[in-house]
Amino acid sequence: MELYVPILVLAVLAAGFAVFSVGIAPFTGPKRWNRAKLDAYECGIEPTPQPVGGGRFPLKYMITAMLFIVFDIEIIFLYPWAVAFDRLGVFGLVEMVLFIVTVLVAYAYVWRRRGLDWD
């Protein structure tokens, strides 16, 4: 158990610093409010007007996010496989080939349905 004490101390210090920083910020920061600071920030361009109830986002954003997650998960599975490749042998190779083929089928489907176009 004594091996975990430095990790627990570091976690307590990090959490304490985070809570302290968030708690003290409203009291120490400058309070010069103006219209520019209260506007939504969109990468340096003028914000586009939004309806009162909030705007609807095109489905393209959600599909792009899901594609990112799928390919991100593929990379997460590839790293441990590459580390343990020697121990897995042919079975590990066949399993990873099947996994990559499955992901490539999904990629081909999205590409065929023009899910990667920004038009």
FILUM-64941 format. One record per atom (N, C-alpha, C, O): atom name; x, y, z. Coordinates in steps of 0.05 Angstrom, whole numbers, plus 5000, padded with zeros to 4 digits. Example, Ala and Ser with C-alpha at 12.3 -4.5 7.8 and 13.67 -1.06 7.14 Angstrom:
% residues 2
REC / atom / px / py / pz
REC / N / 5264 / 4886 / 5156
REC / CA / 5246 / 4910 / 5156
REC / C / 5264 / 4934 / 5156
REC / O / 5285 / 4934 / 5169
REC / N / 5257 / 4955 / 5142
REC / CA / 5273 / 4979 / 5143
REC / C / 5258 / 5001 / 5157
REC / O / 5268 / 5023 / 5161
END
This chain:
% residues 119
REC / atom / px / py / pz
REC / N / 5016 / 4976 / 5000
REC / CA / 5000 / 5000 / 5000
REC / C / 5017 / 5025 / 5000
REC / O / 5009 / 5046 / 4990
REC / N / 5041 / 5023 / 5011
REC / CA / 5058 / 5047 / 5013
REC / C / 5068 / 5056 / 4986
REC / O / 5078 / 5078 / 4983
REC / N / 5067 / 5039 / 4966
REC / CA / 5075 / 5046 / 4939
REC / C / 5056 / 5067 / 4927
REC / O / 5064 / 5082 / 4909
REC / N / 5031 / 5066 / 4936
REC / CA / 5011 / 5084 / 4925
REC / C / 5009 / 5111 / 4939
REC / O / 4995 / 5129 / 4929
REC / N / 5023 / 5115 / 4961
REC / CA / 5022 / 5140 / 4976
REC / C / 5031 / 5163 / 4959
REC / O / 5017 / 5184 / 4959
REC / N / 5054 / 5162 / 4944
REC / CA / 5061 / 5186 / 4928
REC / C / 5040 / 5193 / 4907
REC / O / 5036 / 5216 / 4901
REC / N / 5028 / 5173 / 4895
REC / CA / 5007 / 5178 / 4875
REC / C / 4983 / 5191 / 4888
REC / O / 4972 / 5210 / 4876
REC / N / 4975 / 5181 / 4911
REC / CA / 4952 / 5193 / 4925
REC / C / 4958 / 5222 / 4933
REC / O / 4941 / 5240 / 4931
REC / N / 4983 / 5227 / 4943
REC / CA / 4991 / 5254 / 4951
REC / C / 4990 / 5273 / 4927
REC / O / 4980 / 5295 / 4928
REC / N / 5000 / 5263 / 4904
REC / CA / 5000 / 5279 / 4879
REC / C / 4971 / 5285 / 4871
REC / O / 4965 / 5307 / 4862
REC / N / 4954 / 5265 / 4872
REC / CA / 4926 / 5269 / 4865
REC / C / 4912 / 5289 / 4883
REC / O / 4897 / 5306 / 4874
REC / N / 4917 / 5288 / 4909
REC / CA / 4905 / 5306 / 4928
REC / C / 4916 / 5335 / 4923
REC / O / 4901 / 5354 / 4924
REC / N / 4942 / 5337 / 4918
REC / CA / 4953 / 5364 / 4912
REC / C / 4941 / 5375 / 4886
REC / O / 4935 / 5399 / 4885
REC / N / 4938 / 5359 / 4865
REC / CA / 4927 / 5368 / 4840
REC / C / 4898 / 5377 / 4843
REC / O / 4890 / 5398 / 4833
REC / N / 4883 / 5360 / 4857
REC / CA / 4854 / 5367 / 4862
REC / C / 4852 / 5393 / 4879
REC / O / 4836 / 5410 / 4874
REC / N / 4869 / 5395 / 4900
REC / CA / 4869 / 5419 / 4916
REC / C / 4876 / 5444 / 4901
REC / O / 4864 / 5465 / 4904
REC / N / 4896 / 5442 / 4884
REC / CA / 4904 / 5465 / 4867
REC / C / 4881 / 5473 / 4848
REC / O / 4876 / 5496 / 4844
REC / N / 4868 / 5452 / 4836
REC / CA / 4846 / 5458 / 4817
REC / C / 4823 / 5472 / 4832
REC / O / 4812 / 5492 / 4822
REC / N / 4815 / 5462 / 4855
REC / CA / 4793 / 5474 / 4870
REC / C / 4801 / 5502 / 4879
REC / O / 4785 / 5520 / 4878
REC / N / 4825 / 5505 / 4889
REC / CA / 4834 / 5532 / 4898
REC / C / 4834 / 5551 / 4875
REC / O / 4825 / 5574 / 4878
REC / N / 4844 / 5543 / 4851
REC / CA / 4846 / 5561 / 4828
REC / C / 4818 / 5570 / 4819
REC / O / 4813 / 5593 / 4813
REC / N / 4800 / 5551 / 4817
REC / CA / 4773 / 5558 / 4809
REC / C / 4758 / 5574 / 4830
REC / O / 4743 / 5592 / 4823
REC / N / 4763 / 5569 / 4855
REC / CA / 4750 / 5583 / 4877
REC / C / 4760 / 5612 / 4880
REC / O / 4744 / 5629 / 4887
REC / N / 4785 / 5616 / 4876
REC / CA / 4796 / 5643 / 4881
REC / C / 4794 / 5661 / 4857
REC / O / 4795 / 5686 / 4859
REC / N / 4790 / 5650 / 4833
REC / CA / 4789 / 5666 / 4808
REC / C / 4768 / 5688 / 4808
REC / O / 4774 / 5710 / 4800
REC / N / 4744 / 5683 / 4817
REC / CA / 4724 / 5705 / 4817
REC / C / 4731 / 5729 / 4835
REC / O / 4722 / 5751 / 4830
REC / N / 4747 / 5725 / 4855
REC / CA / 4754 / 5746 / 4874
REC / C / 4779 / 5761 / 4865
REC / O / 4782 / 5784 / 4873
REC / N / 4796 / 5749 / 4849
REC / CA / 4822 / 5762 / 4842
REC / C / 4823 / 5773 / 4814
REC / O / 4839 / 5791 / 4808
REC / N / 4806 / 5763 / 4796
REC / CA / 4807 / 5772 / 4768
REC / C / 4794 / 5799 / 4764
REC / O / 4777 / 5808 / 4780
REC / N / 4803 / 5813 / 4743
REC / CA / 4790 / 5839 / 4736
REC / C / 4762 / 5836 / 4727
REC / O / 4755 / 5815 / 4715
REC / N / 4745 / 5855 / 4733
REC / CA / 4717 / 5854 / 4725
REC / C / 4710 / 5878 / 4707
REC / O / 4695 / 5896 / 4715
REC / N / 4721 / 5878 / 4683
REC / CA / 4715 / 5899 / 4664
REC / C / 4698 / 5886 / 4642
REC / O / 4709 / 5877 / 4622
REC / N / 4672 / 5887 / 4646
REC / CA / 4654 / 5875 / 4626
REC / C / 4648 / 5894 / 4604
REC / O / 4644 / 5918 / 4609
REC / N / 4647 / 5884 / 4580
REC / CA / 4638 / 5900 / 4557
REC / C / 4624 / 5882 / 4537
REC / O / 4624 / 5857 / 4540
REC / N / 4613 / 5894 / 4516
REC / CA / 4597 / 5878 / 4497
REC / C / 4614 / 5857 / 4483
REC / O / 4605 / 5834 / 4479
REC / N / 4639 / 5863 / 4477
REC / CA / 4657 / 5844 / 4463
REC / C / 4663 / 5820 / 4480
REC / O / 4664 / 5797 / 4469
REC / N / 4666 / 5824 / 4506
REC / CA / 4672 / 5801 / 4523
REC / C / 4647 / 5783 / 4528
REC / O / 4651 / 5759 / 4532
REC / N / 4624 / 5794 / 4526
REC / CA / 4600 / 5778 / 4531
REC / C / 4590 / 5764 / 4505
REC / O / 4572 / 5747 / 4507
REC / N / 4600 / 5771 / 4482
REC / CA / 4592 / 5758 / 4457
REC / C / 4605 / 5730 / 4455
REC / O / 4626 / 5725 / 4467
REC / N / 4592 / 5713 / 4440
REC / CA / 4603 / 5687 / 4434
REC / C / 4628 / 5690 / 4417
REC / O / 4629 / 5707 / 4399
REC / N / 4648 / 5674 / 4421
REC / CA / 4673 / 5676 / 4406
REC / C / 4674 / 5654 / 4385
REC / O / 4671 / 5630 / 4392
REC / N / 4677 / 5661 / 4360
REC / CA / 4678 / 5641 / 4339
REC / C / 4704 / 5645 / 4322
REC / O / 4702 / 5653 / 4299
REC / N / 4726 / 5639 / 4334
REC / CA / 4752 / 5639 / 4320
REC / C / 4759 / 5666 / 4308
REC / O / 4770 / 5667 / 4286
REC / N / 4752 / 5688 / 4320
REC / CA / 4760 / 5714 / 4311
REC / C / 4741 / 5726 / 4290
REC / O / 4746 / 5749 / 4281
REC / N / 4720 / 5712 / 4283
REC / CA / 4702 / 5724 / 4263
REC / C / 4677 / 5733 / 4278
REC / O / 4672 / 5725 / 4301
REC / N / 4661 / 5750 / 4265
REC / CA / 4636 / 5759 / 4278
REC / C / 4617 / 5736 / 4282
REC / O / 4614 / 5720 / 4263
REC / N / 4605 / 5733 / 4305
REC / CA / 4586 / 5711 / 4310
REC / C / 4562 / 5713 / 4292
REC / O / 4552 / 5735 / 4286
REC / N / 4553 / 5691 / 4283
REC / CA / 4528 / 5691 / 4266
REC / C / 4504 / 5691 / 4285
REC / O / 4505 / 5679 / 4306
REC / N / 4483 / 5706 / 4277
REC / CA / 4459 / 5707 / 4295
REC / C / 4446 / 5679 / 4298
REC / O / 4445 / 5664 / 4278
REC / N / 4437 / 5674 / 4322
REC / CA / 4424 / 5648 / 4328
REC / C / 4396 / 5654 / 4336
REC / O / 4390 / 5674 / 4348
REC / N / 4378 / 5635 / 4331
REC / CA / 4351 / 5638 / 4341
REC / C / 4350 / 5637 / 4371
REC / O / 4370 / 5628 / 4384
REC / N / 4329 / 5646 / 4383
REC / CA / 4327 / 5648 / 4412
REC / C / 4330 / 5621 / 4426
REC / O / 4344 / 5620 / 4446
REC / N / 4318 / 5601 / 4415
REC / CA / 4320 / 5574 / 4428
REC / C / 4345 / 5559 / 4421
REC / O / 4348 / 5536 / 4428
REC / N / 4363 / 5571 / 4407
REC / CA / 4388 / 5558 / 4398
REC / C / 4384 / 5547 / 4370
REC / O / 4362 / 5540 / 4361
REC / N / 4406 / 5547 / 4355
REC / CA / 4404 / 5538 / 4327
REC / C / 4407 / 5508 / 4325
REC / O / 4416 / 5495 / 4343
REC / N / 4398 / 5498 / 4302
REC / CA / 4401 / 5470 / 4297
REC / C / 4427 / 5465 / 4282
REC / O / 4432 / 5480 / 4262
REC / N / 4442 / 5446 / 4290
REC / CA / 4467 / 5439 / 4276
REC / C / 4461 / 5419 / 4254
REC / O / 4444 / 5402 / 4258
REC / N / 4474 / 5422 / 4232
REC / CA / 4471 / 5402 / 4211
REC / C / 4480 / 5374 / 4220
REC / O / 4498 / 5372 / 4237
REC / N / 4468 / 5354 / 4210
REC / CA / 4475 / 5327 / 4218
REC / C / 4504 / 5320 / 4211
REC / O / 4516 / 5302 / 4223
REC / N / 4516 / 5334 / 4192
REC / CA / 4543 / 5330 / 4183
REC / C / 4563 / 5332 / 4207
REC / O / 4582 / 5317 / 4207
REC / N / 4558 / 5350 / 4225
REC / CA / 4576 / 5353 / 4248
REC / C / 4576 / 5328 / 4266
REC / O / 4597 / 5319 / 4274
REC / N / 4552 / 5317 / 4270
REC / CA / 4550 / 5293 / 4287
REC / C / 4563 / 5269 / 4273
REC / O / 4576 / 5252 / 4286
REC / N / 4559 / 5267 / 4247
REC / CA / 4571 / 5244 / 4232
REC / C / 4601 / 5246 / 4233
REC / O / 4615 / 5226 / 4236
REC / N / 4612 / 5270 / 4230
REC / CA / 4640 / 5274 / 4231
REC / C / 4651 / 5267 / 4258
REC / O / 4672 / 5254 / 4260
REC / N / 4637 / 5274 / 4279
REC / CA / 4646 / 5267 / 4306
REC / C / 4645 / 5237 / 4310
REC / O / 4664 / 5226 / 4322
REC / N / 4625 / 5223 / 4300
REC / CA / 4623 / 5194 / 4303
REC / C / 4646 / 5181 / 4287
REC / O / 4657 / 5161 / 4296
REC / N / 4652 / 5191 / 4263
REC / CA / 4674 / 5180 / 4248
REC / C / 4700 / 5183 / 4263
REC / O / 4717 / 5165 / 4263
REC / N / 4704 / 5206 / 4275
REC / CA / 4729 / 5211 / 4290
REC / C / 4731 / 5191 / 4313
REC / O / 4752 / 5180 / 4317
REC / N / 4709 / 5186 / 4327
REC / CA / 4709 / 5167 / 4349
REC / C / 4716 / 5139 / 4339
REC / O / 4732 / 5125 / 4351
REC / N / 4704 / 5131 / 4316
REC / CA / 4709 / 5104 / 4306
REC / C / 4739 / 5100 / 4299
REC / O / 4751 / 5080 / 4307
REC / N / 4750 / 5119 / 4285
REC / CA / 4778 / 5116 / 4277
REC / C / 4797 / 5121 / 4301
REC / O / 4819 / 5111 / 4301
REC / N / 4789 / 5137 / 4320
REC / CA / 4804 / 5140 / 4344
REC / C / 4805 / 5114 / 4360
REC / O / 4826 / 5107 / 4371
REC / N / 4783 / 5101 / 4362
REC / CA / 4782 / 5075 / 4376
REC / C / 4799 / 5054 / 4362
REC / O / 4812 / 5038 / 4374
REC / N / 4800 / 5056 / 4335
REC / CA / 4817 / 5037 / 4320
REC / C / 4846 / 5041 / 4328
REC / O / 4861 / 5022 / 4332
REC / N / 4855 / 5066 / 4330
REC / CA / 4882 / 5072 / 4338
REC / C / 4887 / 5062 / 4366
REC / O / 4909 / 5052 / 4372
REC / N / 4868 / 5066 / 4384
REC / CA / 4871 / 5057 / 4412
REC / C / 4876 / 5027 / 4413
REC / O / 4891 / 5017 / 4429
REC / N / 4862 / 5012 / 4395
REC / CA / 4866 / 4983 / 4395
REC / C / 4892 / 4975 / 4381
REC / O / 4903 / 4953 / 4387
REC / N / 4902 / 4991 / 4363
REC / CA / 4926 / 4984 / 4349
REC / C / 4952 / 4986 / 4366
REC / O / 4970 / 4970 / 4362
REC / N / 4953 / 5005 / 4385
REC / CA / 4977 / 5008 / 4401
REC / C / 4982 / 4983 / 4418
REC / O / 5005 / 4973 / 4417
REC / N / 4963 / 4974 / 4434
REC / CA / 4970 / 4950 / 4450
REC / C / 4976 / 4926 / 4433
REC / O / 4992 / 4909 / 4440
REC / N / 4962 / 4924 / 4410
REC / CA / 4968 / 4901 / 4392
REC / C / 4996 / 4902 / 4382
REC / O / 5010 / 4882 / 4381
REC / N / 5006 / 4926 / 4375
REC / CA / 5033 / 4929 / 4365
REC / C / 5054 / 4922 / 4387
REC / O / 5075 / 4911 / 4381
REC / N / 5047 / 4929 / 4412
REC / CA / 5066 / 4923 / 4434
REC / C / 5067 / 4893 / 4439
REC / O / 5089 / 4882 / 4444
REC / N / 5044 / 4880 / 4438
REC / CA / 5043 / 4851 / 4444
REC / C / 5043 / 4833 / 4419
REC / O / 5034 / 4810 / 4420
REC / N / 5052 / 4844 / 4397
REC / CA / 5050 / 4829 / 4371
REC / C / 5065 / 4803 / 4372
REC / O / 5055 / 4782 / 4362
REC / N / 5089 / 4802 / 4384
REC / CA / 5105 / 4778 / 4385
REC / C / 5091 / 4756 / 4401
REC / O / 5093 / 4732 / 4394
REC / N / 5078 / 4763 / 4423
REC / CA / 5065 / 4743 / 4440
REC / C / 5039 / 4732 / 4428
REC / O / 5031 / 4710 / 4434
REC / N / 5026 / 4749 / 4411
REC / CA / 5000 / 4741 / 4400
REC / C / 5002 / 4721 / 4377
REC / O / 4984 / 4705 / 4373
REC / N / 5024 / 4723 / 4362
REC / CA / 5028 / 4704 / 4341
REC / C / 5008 / 4708 / 4318
REC / O / 4999 / 4730 / 4313
REC / N / 5003 / 4686 / 4304
REC / CA / 4985 / 4687 / 4280
REC / C / 4957 / 4694 / 4288
REC / O / 4943 / 4708 / 4273
REC / N / 4948 / 4684 / 4311
REC / CA / 4920 / 4689 / 4320
REC / C / 4916 / 4720 / 4323
REC / O / 4896 / 4730 / 4313
REC / N / 4935 / 4734 / 4335
REC / CA / 4933 / 4763 / 4338
REC / C / 4934 / 4777 / 4311
REC / O / 4919 / 4797 / 4307
REC / N / 4950 / 4767 / 4292
REC / CA / 4951 / 4779 / 4266
REC / C / 4924 / 4776 / 4251
REC / O / 4914 / 4795 / 4240
REC / N / 4912 / 4752 / 4253
REC / CA / 4887 / 4747 / 4239
REC / C / 4865 / 4764 / 4252
REC / O / 4848 / 4776 / 4237
REC / N / 4864 / 4766 / 4278
REC / CA / 4844 / 4782 / 4292
REC / C / 4847 / 4812 / 4284
REC / O / 4826 / 4825 / 4279
REC / N / 4871 / 4822 / 4283
REC / CA / 4874 / 4850 / 4276
REC / C / 4868 / 4855 / 4247
REC / O / 4857 / 4876 / 4240
REC / N / 4874 / 4837 / 4229
REC / CA / 4866 / 4840 / 4201
REC / C / 4836 / 4841 / 4199
REC / O / 4825 / 4857 / 4184
REC / N / 4822 / 4823 / 4213
REC / CA / 4793 / 4824 / 4212
REC / C / 4782 / 4850 / 4223
REC / O / 4763 / 4862 / 4213
REC / N / 4794 / 4860 / 4245
REC / CA / 4785 / 4885 / 4256
REC / C / 4790 / 4908 / 4237
REC / O / 4772 / 4925 / 4233
REC / N / 4813 / 4909 / 4224
REC / CA / 4819 / 4931 / 4205
REC / C / 4801 / 4929 / 4181
REC / O / 4792 / 4949 / 4170
REC / N / 4795 / 4905 / 4171
REC / CA / 4777 / 4901 / 4149
REC / C / 4749 / 4911 / 4156
REC / O / 4736 / 4924 / 4139
REC / N / 4740 / 4906 / 4180
REC / CA / 4714 / 4916 / 4189
REC / C / 4713 / 4946 / 4189
REC / O / 4694 / 4958 / 4179
REC / N / 4734 / 4959 / 4199
REC / CA / 4735 / 4988 / 4200
REC / C / 4737 / 4999 / 4171
REC / O / 4725 / 5019 / 4165
REC / N / 4752 / 4986 / 4154
REC / CA / 4755 / 4995 / 4126
REC / C / 4728 / 4992 / 4111
REC / O / 4722 / 5009 / 4094
REC / N / 4712 / 4972 / 4117
REC / CA / 4686 / 4970 / 4105
REC / C / 4668 / 4993 / 4114
REC / O / 4654 / 5005 / 4097
REC / N / 4670 / 5001 / 4139
REC / CA / 4654 / 5024 / 4148
REC / C / 4664 / 5049 / 4135
REC / O / 4649 / 5066 / 4127
REC / N / 4691 / 5052 / 4132
REC / CA / 4702 / 5075 / 4118
REC / C / 4693 / 5076 / 4089
REC / O / 4686 / 5098 / 4079
REC / N / 4694 / 5053 / 4075
REC / CA / 4685 / 5053 / 4047
REC / C / 4655 / 5060 / 4045
REC / O / 4647 / 5074 / 4026
REC / N / 4639 / 5051 / 4064
REC / CA / 4611 / 5057 / 4064
REC / C / 4606 / 5088 / 4066
REC / O / 4591 / 5100 / 4052
REC / N / 4621 / 5099 / 4085
REC / CA / 4618 / 5128 / 4090
REC / C / 4628 / 5144 / 4066
REC / O / 4616 / 5164 / 4058
REC / N / 4650 / 5135 / 4054
REC / CA / 4661 / 5148 / 4031
REC / C / 4642 / 5146 / 4007
REC / O / 4638 / 5166 / 3993
REC / N / 4630 / 5123 / 4004
REC / CA / 4611 / 5118 / 3982
REC / C / 4586 / 5136 / 3985
REC / O / 4575 / 5145 / 3965
REC / N / 4577 / 5139 / 4010
REC / CA / 4553 / 5155 / 4015
REC / C / 4560 / 5185 / 4017
REC / O / 4543 / 5201 / 4024
REC / N / 4584 / 5192 / 4010
REC / CA / 4594 / 5220 / 4009
REC / C / 4593 / 5233 / 4037
REC / O / 4587 / 5257 / 4039
REC / N / 4598 / 5217 / 4058
REC / CA / 4598 / 5228 / 4085
REC / C / 4622 / 5244 / 4091
REC / O / 4623 / 5258 / 4112
REC / N / 4643 / 5243 / 4075
REC / CA / 4668 / 5258 / 4080
REC / C / 4669 / 5284 / 4065
REC / O / 4688 / 5299 / 4068
REC / N / 4649 / 5290 / 4049
REC / CA / 4648 / 5315 / 4033
REC / C / 4637 / 5338 / 4051
REC / O / 4619 / 5333 / 4066
REC / N / 4649 / 5361 / 4048
REC / CA / 4640 / 5384 / 4064
REC / C / 4621 / 5403 / 4049
REC / O / 4617 / 5425 / 4058
REC / N / 4611 / 5394 / 4027
REC / CA / 4594 / 5412 / 4010
REC / C / 4566 / 5415 / 4023
REC / O / 4549 / 5429 / 4012
END
